[in-house]
Amino acid sequence: MTDRPASPRGRLSCVIHGRVQGVGFRWYVRDQARRHDIAGTVRNREDGTVEVHAAAPETTLAAFRVILFSGPPGAEVERLVETTPPVDPLPSPFVILR
């Protein structure tokens, strides 16, 4: 039996612009993150955007970016702006912040 090395964990932090509040976006992100074993948080911001912080293997985060840009039915993502990730550990399982 051969042990495979753990995939390097990366971080993704971003602000999602568009019609992303009032359409179940945070719940969609949480459910998708948990399905893919991604740690982190999602929250609505006062300016109508949604903020996401995530930690997972780089390949998983690449797929998660696509998921975020697609959004749930009813959402219209205009753009995803990457920001500086926090240095603090992120919660696992993924959670919605109020």
C-alpha positions as CSV (number, residue, x, y, z in Angstrom):
1,M,0.0,0.0,0.0
2,T,1.4,3.4,-1.0
3,D,0.5,6.5,0.9
4,R,-0.3,9.5,-1.3
5,P,0.8,12.9,-0.1
6,A,-2.0,15.2,1.0
7,S,-3.0,17.8,-1.7
8,P,-1.7,21.2,-0.8
9,R,-4.4,23.4,0.7
10,G,-5.0,26.7,-0.9
11,R,-7.2,29.7,0.0
12,L,-9.8,31.6,-2.0
13,S,-11.3,34.8,-0.8
14,C,-13.6,36.8,-3.1
15,V,-16.5,39.2,-3.3
16,I,-19.2,38.3,-5.7
17,H,-21.2,41.1,-7.5
18,G,-24.5,40.9,-9.2
19,R,-27.9,39.7,-8.1
20,V,-26.6,37.5,-5.3
21,Q,-28.8,38.4,-2.3
22,G,-32.3,37.2,-1.8
23,V,-31.9,34.3,-4.2
24,G,-30.5,31.6,-1.9
25,F,-26.9,32.3,-2.9
26,R,-25.4,31.8,0.6
27,W,-27.2,28.5,1.1
28,Y,-26.1,27.3,-2.4
29,V,-22.5,28.2,-1.6
30,R,-22.6,26.5,1.8
31,D,-24.2,23.3,0.3
32,Q,-21.7,23.2,-2.6
33,A,-18.7,23.8,-0.2
34,R,-19.8,21.0,2.1
35,R,-20.3,18.7,-0.8
36,H,-16.7,19.3,-1.9
37,D,-15.2,19.2,1.7
38,I,-14.3,22.9,1.6
39,A,-13.7,24.8,4.8
40,G,-14.8,28.4,5.1
41,T,-17.5,31.1,5.3
42,V,-20.0,33.0,3.2
43,R,-21.8,36.2,4.2
44,N,-23.9,39.0,2.7
45,R,-22.3,42.4,2.8
46,E,-24.2,45.7,3.3
47,D,-23.4,46.8,-0.3
48,G,-25.4,43.9,-1.8
49,T,-22.4,41.7,-2.6
50,V,-21.5,38.3,-1.1
51,E,-18.1,37.6,0.5
52,V,-16.6,34.1,0.5
53,H,-13.5,32.7,2.2
54,A,-12.6,29.1,1.4
55,A,-9.8,26.6,2.0
56,A,-9.3,23.4,0.1
57,P,-6.8,21.7,-2.3
58,E,-6.0,24.0,-5.2
59,T,-7.8,21.8,-7.7
60,T,-11.0,21.8,-5.6
61,L,-10.8,25.6,-5.3
62,A,-10.5,25.9,-9.1
63,A,-13.7,24.0,-9.5
64,F,-15.3,26.0,-6.7
65,R,-14.6,29.3,-8.5
66,V,-16.7,28.0,-11.4
67,I,-19.5,27.0,-9.0
68,L,-19.4,30.5,-7.4
69,F,-19.6,32.2,-10.8
70,S,-22.5,30.0,-11.9
71,G,-24.6,30.5,-8.7
72,P,-28.0,29.1,-8.0
73,P,-31.1,29.6,-10.2
74,G,-32.2,33.2,-9.9
75,A,-28.8,34.5,-9.3
76,E,-26.9,36.7,-11.8
77,V,-23.2,36.8,-11.1
78,E,-21.7,39.8,-12.8
79,R,-18.1,39.4,-11.5
80,L,-16.0,37.7,-8.9
81,V,-13.3,39.8,-7.4
82,E,-10.6,38.0,-5.5
83,T,-9.4,39.5,-2.3
84,T,-6.6,38.8,0.3
85,P,-7.5,35.6,2.3
86,P,-7.5,35.9,6.1
87,V,-4.7,34.2,7.9
88,D,-7.0,32.8,10.6
89,P,-8.1,29.2,10.4
90,L,-11.5,28.8,8.5
91,P,-14.3,26.7,10.0
92,S,-15.1,23.3,8.8
93,P,-17.7,22.4,7.9
94,F,-18.3,25.5,5.8
95,V,-20.7,28.0,7.5
96,I,-23.0,31.0,6.7
97,L,-22.2,34.1,8.7
98,R,-25.0,36.5,9.5
